[in-house]
Amino acid sequence: DPSLDPLNNSRDEMAWSIIAFSITTKPGQDVWKNAEGREIKFRDVVAAGFSTVELASADFSSAMKKGIMPGWKDAISNFTCGGTHLIYSLAVAIRHGHLSEEGRRRLAHQLDLLIWRLKADLYLSNRYYEMVATAYPKSEFRRPYELDARLKFLGHSMEILNYAQMFRLFTPTAAQQAQIRQATETLAE
């Protein structure tokens, strides 16, 4: 679509735009005009993607730095699949050379946070579904929703982390590798 303006798309559409344009647009040759004549700089789109996930996960980032479990979900939890689509798109952009070292640094923080979220999101999910079970003790429909949420978040997280490692965008520490193994086992269950 020649009128596409990735900066004005939804955060979920932004993810797909970033993936497509990361692959088809060379860094340094990443400026075009849309059908309305507005100049689009792809590096600005990628930077906006990072700003979006950073802002939406600021509370989680703070909790991670403090070494505590969050009390409630962060804004990123309300993105499709917990924001994993947008994080994956940013990994694709960095793999294809967009945002250079700044992008690698910002991606590394998001991957550190994603690994922390492997535990935190499950903790929050467990708390939420325990409240649901208390409120609706005779409901048998809660479990499929709980499993679906875990499957989506953990599955997409493993996809991102494996992609990042495969293309040498990130090397997890030994402690992070243990967290990833635990999450993989939980996913397999």
Secondary structure, 3 states (H helix, E strand, C coil): CCCCCHHHCCHHHHHHHHHHHHHHCCCCCCEEECCCCCEEEHHHHHHHHHHHHHHHCHHHHHHHHHCCCCCCCCHHHHCHHHHHHHHHHHHHHHHCCCCHHHHHHHHHHHHHHHHHHHHHHHHHHHHHHHHHHHHCCCCCCHHHHHHHHHHHHHHHHHHHHHHHHHCCCCCCCHHHHHHHHHHHHHHHC
